[in-house]
Protein backbone atom coordinates (compact mmCIF):
# COMPACT_ATOMS: atom_id res chain seq x y z
CA UNK A 1 0.00 0.00 0.00
CA UNK A 2 1.06 3.53 -0.67
CA UNK A 3 0.43 6.37 1.74
CA UNK A 4 0.34 10.06 0.88
CA UNK A 5 0.04 12.89 3.36
CA UNK A 6 -2.13 15.70 2.03
CA UNK A 7 -1.64 19.01 3.86
CA UNK A 8 -3.70 22.16 3.40
CA UNK A 9 -2.51 25.54 4.61
CA UNK A 10 -3.85 29.07 4.44
CA UNK A 11 -1.41 31.63 3.04
CA UNK A 12 -1.03 35.23 4.20
CA UNK A 13 -3.51 36.35 1.53
CA UNK A 14 -6.19 34.01 2.90
CA UNK A 15 -6.03 31.47 0.07
CA UNK A 16 -5.91 27.71 0.68
CA UNK A 17 -2.73 25.97 -0.48
CA UNK A 18 -2.33 22.18 -0.75
CA UNK A 19 0.87 20.17 -0.44
CA UNK A 20 1.17 16.40 -0.85
CA UNK A 21 4.00 14.22 0.43
CA UNK A 22 4.23 10.74 -1.09
CA UNK A 23 5.44 7.53 0.54
CA UNK A 24 4.98 8.55 4.17
CA UNK A 25 4.84 5.99 6.95
CA UNK A 26 1.35 4.57 7.51
CA UNK A 27 1.31 5.10 11.27
CA UNK A 28 1.85 8.87 11.40
CA UNK A 29 0.29 10.45 14.46
CA UNK A 30 -1.67 13.67 14.78
CA UNK A 31 1.19 15.13 16.84
CA UNK A 32 3.73 14.31 14.11
CA UNK A 33 1.56 15.92 11.44
CA UNK A 34 1.01 19.02 13.59
CA UNK A 35 4.74 19.30 14.22
CA UNK A 36 5.53 18.88 10.52
CA UNK A 37 3.04 21.55 9.51
CA UNK A 38 4.34 23.93 12.19
CA UNK A 39 7.88 23.39 10.91
CA UNK A 40 6.88 24.03 7.30
CA UNK A 41 5.22 27.30 8.33
CA UNK A 42 8.03 28.46 10.64
CA UNK A 43 10.84 27.68 8.15
CA UNK A 44 8.95 29.62 5.43
CA UNK A 45 10.24 27.31 2.69
CA UNK A 46 7.14 27.34 0.50
CA UNK A 47 5.32 30.22 -1.11
CA UNK A 48 2.16 30.32 -3.17
CA UNK A 49 2.03 33.15 -5.72
CA UNK A 50 4.77 34.93 -3.78
CA UNK A 51 2.86 34.73 -0.48
CA UNK A 52 4.06 32.74 2.56
CA UNK A 53 2.05 30.05 4.30
CA UNK A 54 0.42 31.48 7.43
CA UNK A 55 -1.61 28.77 9.18
CA UNK A 56 -2.73 25.15 9.15
CA UNK A 57 -6.12 24.27 7.71
CA UNK A 58 -6.33 20.47 7.43
CA UNK A 59 -4.40 17.24 6.94
CA UNK A 60 -5.25 13.76 5.82
CA UNK A 61 -3.42 10.50 5.33
CA UNK A 62 -4.48 8.88 2.08
CA UNK A 63 -4.08 5.15 1.55
CA UNK A 64 -3.89 3.78 -1.96
CA UNK A 65 -3.62 0.19 -3.01
CA UNK A 66 -2.61 -0.74 -6.54
CA UNK A 67 -3.09 -4.22 -7.93
CA UNK A 68 -1.06 -4.98 -11.04
CA UNK A 69 -2.00 -7.76 -13.40
CA UNK A 70 0.55 -9.75 -15.39
CA UNK A 71 -0.86 -10.02 -18.88
N, C-alpha and C positions, 0 to 999 in steps of 0.2 A: 504494500500500500504506500501511496505517496501522500505526504502531508504538506500543506501550504498554509502559512500564516498570513491572513489578510488583515491589514491595519488601515484604519481610517483616521485621519487627523483633520483638524480645522486650521487653515492658515491664518495669518494676520489680517487678511482681507475678508475673512469670514467664509471662505469657500472650503468645501470638503475635498480632501486629497487622499487617494488610496495608494497603498504600497503593499506589494505581495512579496513574501520571502518563501522560496521553494525549498523542499527537502528539510523541513524542520523536524525535530524529534516529536513523536506522537504524544508524549506525556508532559508537554509544556503546562506550567501552572499559571494561574491568573497573576500571581505575584511576579513571575518571570516576564510575562507579557507586559505588565505595567512598568516594570523596571526597564525593559527594552524600549518601550515607547517614550518613557521619560528621558532616557539616554539620547534617543534620536532627536528629541526636541531640544534638549540642553546643548548638545554638540552642534546643532544648527548645520547639519551636513546636507540636508535636502531643502530645495526651494521649489515652489510651484509658481510659474510665471513671475519669477523674481521676488516672490514673497515667502518668508520663512514660515515654517510650521509653528503653530502657537499652542495648540491643545489637543488632547486625545478625544476621539469621538466614539470609536468602537473597534473591536478586534474579534476575529473568529478563526478557528482552526478548521481547515477544510481537509477532509479525507477523500482521496480518490483511489479507486481500484481499477486497474486496467487488466483485462484478460486478453492475451494475444493468442491467436490461432495459427498453428502451423498448417499451411495449405499446400 
